Amino acid sequence: MSLSELLQIVALIVFVIAAIGLAFGKTNLIAVGLALWVLSKLVAGGLGSLTIGTILLILAFIVFVLGAIGWKYRKVELIAVGLALWAAAVVVPQFIH
């Protein structure tokens, strides 16, 4: 079992814990699960080459971690920002060749 697979399993467990309503202080478990999932994608893809997609995934990971610890910036929803960055990491490299 690779580290990437292990991170995805832990993310799944965190999502299930969030779904049944358990909470740990002000920690946003959905953001924790998303951060773990993005980290698994970064680990699987390797950080050997710094492409635009990798940079966007790193930014998404940072945003998810900030959202997980409860950091807020005005009325911006950090999970939505992280998901937008993740989607951009998938879409943008297809347009840039």
Buried (B, 14 or more C-beta within 10 A) or exposed (E): EEEBEEBBEBBEEBBEBBEEEEEEEEBBBBBBBBBBBBBBBBBEBEEEEEEEBBEBBBBBBBBBBBBBBEEEEEEEEBBEBBBEBBEBBEEBBEEEE
